């Protein structure tokens, strides 16, 4: 018996006023093994009209109950088999009909197998759609699928498109999570649930104007009426172990489509950093040199609960409820550091060691309600959407530092505690209309977004008293934001041309208030964001497109918050309540051949781009990282992507990007010097999916980055990573074993350097990228549908 992939269920009933009885039987294959989940129809012998439908059980058994007396026959169908028919029979009371045997259909099986193996890429006027449903690459997690989507790059745990951070949506609903929380969510969501990933480089007017590209994850709909589920567990070993266990449940009736998943994560992560800072005297001579070594060990326990409930209220109305709950009762870090200080002659002058304990507890609750109604028969729809997000972050950091001479004598010691807390609520409401105006497609809508955030930090000195010496260490920061938006867009398709254009307006009213510092940042502004897309298809094999968008990046309250996070007493990060919004303009030219080979020529410029800049204070011998605005940031890139099933057992995807990145910013040393940076870089990604046989798949992926520019930092040397994933299916696909090896050669380290004027510091991040993961997933119920 072959592996079935798709099963649809037809339920049709016919009622008559007569004596009723029941019919039992069994659906089998040529080996007389029961065929589970086959479609079985009961038909009238007289005219073949439908009476009732059923789905065979796990062992192939079928049952038709409360059937009026009469003459009938049955029809059975299943993917990969020819339809089977029983002989006519007479029902008076109860009857068991002979086993109905299904014959394999070799042509259908071959077609199903090919369809299962081939992901496809469809180029739309405003997005690229990567269809993965029922493909070999949907066998991993949703995060795996995103990493394998052409044009998507993962850098330091952040998803990038065109070298810019991408926003993630699920079914057109924005996900309000940090990069770490997002990865936890998507790694707990099985890839078999995903229909497609939409890569929207320049989002159209219906989406928020804030941010860069959008990755919209479209989930599959549970086609069959019934139940299915799965349990999963994994063990990841790097320097320290990490564990995950969870379950996913699906249930569908004719009015309800329900999904729920729970995941438990226990992680022990290790990150090592090396640092170098060279300080200078006012005359430019060398003053001192730091050489740092930090190690951070973090133990995290988290619980994730996600649910999607779709209620069919009528043939034209759908109500959906979504909840994403992430509870992290423990995310505790032990940080140890050693800094050696050398004099200009290269001799060890002194050193200091730091022991830091950071305790963190977070809760992130997201609830979404969506209502959709079809209007008339022309396909028009009206939808209403509401979100509520509640985020709580409680921290405590204790830092102790010992200063020692080169001879090992204790010079000084210092200790302090900080207690930062943050509570935030986000509210959104949106109304959208989609219809037609004559021969043009028309969209319009309005949205409100509100943020209310309260942050507080207390600083305690060595004696345990609250310190009032520095207001930035002891503060209460409030932030409110309200965004009122409306939009419209038009679209039209001709024989070989397509056009889409829209305009979105957003009025922003934001207020940040640092009570202790007395700094109030009030921003009120109205901005317009046009989008234009033009596509020409001279033939089925060739497609040309050009698109433009204007976007905005608003400072988040985490960046505006002036609190400090300490690596040690002399090395810390801090926010900036005076950051201003950034405006981006983006243009993209595209040529696609046969939906396989694609070329993109891309330009973007972000004025007032937000970034974190390191600044070394040469007088006080400190290093701080500050969130601030650059003058601008821009890039030019030529991207080439190719995706194809090169033979019947290997699918290959190649993505290459040649780019030039530039930025300009004002130095933080008080001299107001203008600093310009420019780098040329190359990124290459290849993914090969090898189908060894019907139960064994191997994925090999390579990533190479020659250079990259982030604020004043650029790569000190190229980056490379090789990943290998192996998947084996047992028990007719019920049990799935995954074996993954990430960063096989342990080469994915991040050396960054920042050198200009009197600034000279480097940062070498060595996160725990090299890992081996073993995962098991067991499917039960009607899992093949």
Buried (B, 14 or more C-beta within 10 A) or exposed (E): BBBBBBBEBEEEEEEEEEEBBBBEBBBBBEEEEBBBBBBBBBBBBEEEEBBBBBBBBEEBBBEBEEBBBBEBBBBBBBBBBBEBEBEEBEBEEEBEBEBBBBEBBEEBBEEBBEBBBBBBBEBBBBBBBBBBBBBBBBBBBBBBBBBBBBBBBBBEEBBBBBBBBBBBBBBBBBBBBBBBBBBBBBBBBBBBBBBBBBBBBBBBBBBBBBBBBBBBBBBBEBEBBBBBBBBBBBBBEBBBEBBBBBBBBBBBEEEEBBBBBBBBBBBBBBBBBBBBBBBBEEEEEBBBBBBBBBBBBBBBBBBBBBBBBBBBEEEEEBBBBBBBBBBBEBBBBEBBBBBBBBBBEEEEBBBBBBBBBBBBBBBBBBBBBBBBBBEEEEEBBBBBBBBBBBBBBBBBBBBBBBBBEBEEEEEEEBBBBBBBBBBBBBBBBBBBBBBEEEEBBBBBBBBBBBBBBBBBBBBBBEEEEEBEEEBBBBBBBBBBBBBBBBBBBBBBBEEEEBBBBBBBBBEBBBBBBBEBBEBEBEBEEEBEBEBBBBBBBEEEEEBBBBBBBBBBBBBBBBBBBBBBBBBBBBBBBBBBBBBBBBBBBBBBBBBBEEBBBBBBBBBBBBBBBBBBBBBBEBEEBBBBBBBBBBBBBBBBBBBBBBBBBEEEBBBBBBBBBBBBBBBBBBBBBEEEEEBEBEBEBEBBBBBBBBBEEEBEBBBBBBBBBBBBBBBBBBBBEBBBBBBBBBBBBEEBBBEBBBBBBBBBEBBBBBBBBBEEEBBBBBBBBBBBBBBBBEBBBBBEBBBBB
